[in-house]
């Protein structure tokens, strides 16, 4: 956490962005929303693309006169990846040591550290996919409706991050249905598929 804080402050908050994707897509969309005072901003070239993660960025910068906190946009996603990895490890029966090592390995990769300080949204795809899988496995095991609806919500949010996330959402949905069919039976799987 100390390394993350130092990395975010030194490389994210104190430096101007240089990433092409950040400057040409993610940032202009948020600026257009602010200027239009509306989420419908067709003057932006990327206005019709999915932008769930950019809404987090808007929430971070809208109360202020500058966009200094836009580099914190992926922090919630990274904070979701770690517990999702821990929970998946627990559900698969890994020991506490291996669960924590796995979570540390996932959040310490170069893409995680790089995207922790930029507005790209690949980490949000990974976070929602892992959360959806966690809830799918939990629902298949215990049949609680809360896990079912939280899993559906995770996959729904996943579909609104990027167009390629639709494939991940389909894989997550198929995995959830298959797990429910194997563990809880066909009737439960059909109900899950519909929800």
NORWOLIN-V712147 format. One record per helix or strand. SS is the DSSP state (hx for helix, st for strand). FROM is the first residue (numbers start at 1). LEN is the number of residues. If there is no record, write none. Layout:
SS,FROM,LEN ; SS,FROM,LEN
//
This chain:
hx,2,12 ; hx,20,17 ; hx,52,10 ; hx,68,5 ; hx,75,17 ; hx,96,12 ; hx,110,6 ; hx,122,21 ; hx,145,15 ; hx,165,20 ; hx,186,9
//
